[in-house]
Amino acid sequence: MTTATVVDEAALRASGLVEPYPQLPAHRPRPLALGLRVLGPLGLLAAWQTASATGALAPDVLASPGQVVRAVGELWGNGQLPAALTTSLTRAGLGLLIGASTGLVLGVVTGFFRLGEELLDSAVQVLRTVPFLALVPLFMVWFGITETAKVALIGVATSFPMYVSASGGVRNTDRKLVEAMRSFGLGRWAVVREVVLPGALPALLSGLRLSMTLSVIALIAAEEINSTEGIGYLMAQAQNFSRTDVLAVCILVYGLLGLLADGVVRGLERLLMPWRAPRTAPAGAAGKPVAR
């Protein structure tokens, strides 16, 4: 070790600085990671069961977990829950397909074409600030109490997150790469397909995640429009008869739908963008401060 090195280390110790070292997340086995993820829900479930068993949570306020499980068996056995799930998933899926597709097209047009931005962006931004729940009375006047009103409401709610993400992702595409592709003779739509959309993929998947989450939120609002089918109808019936166990089942179903939607997008991210896998480091590779 040279004299200069010794002097440098002594100066670092005296100043309280630490030795620069990249901080990478330590490797964690997948079973352990999954186990840590379920600790939170299990803790909530244990607290719920404890409160019900001790009488702190009365059944007329919220049914116990055991009663909820029995309600699931009852609703599944008589066919109400499968039928309601099918109806609600169809509504949410159709609305999401219409809304996300519309937002994607508008986002690409306004993000890639200057004329599209000048003509459309200001109008879309004005509409984006209108709460979709405010459109419920208007949709009931336009479409009546039909499936069209429910699907349209979900479509409107899910279009704007995708629009914002797509427009921003397209604008952030490397312009030098776009010009290079044009110099090779690619047309505008070919550039969009081959360069712009792949480059904007992270933003598009983020927009899809937000849109899928909003599709569940909008589904709850849509099924309050005098529904005769779906999870919302089950909730209305349970409210009329003060069935807190059925109400809890419906709330949990909505929550699981949101969790499933998020899991689908995470799976798409791993499939379409494998290079974004989290970096790991061997155990013990974390940086250490210089001894004082």
Secondary structure, DSSP 8 states (H G I E B T S, - for coil): --HHHHHHHHHHHHHT---------B---HHHHHHHHHHHHHHHHHHHHHHHHHTSS-TTTS--HHHHHHHHHHHHHTTHHHHHHHHHHHHHHHHHHHHHHHHHHHHHHHHH-HHHIIIIIHHHHHHHTS-GGGGHHHHHHHH-SSHHHHHHHHHHHHHHHHHHHHHHHHHTS-HHHHHHHHHTT--HHHHIIIIIHHHTHHHHHHHHHHHHHHHHHHHHHHTTTT-SSSHHHHHHHHHHTT-HHHHHHHHHHHHHHHHHHHHHHHHHHHHH-GGG----B-TT-S------
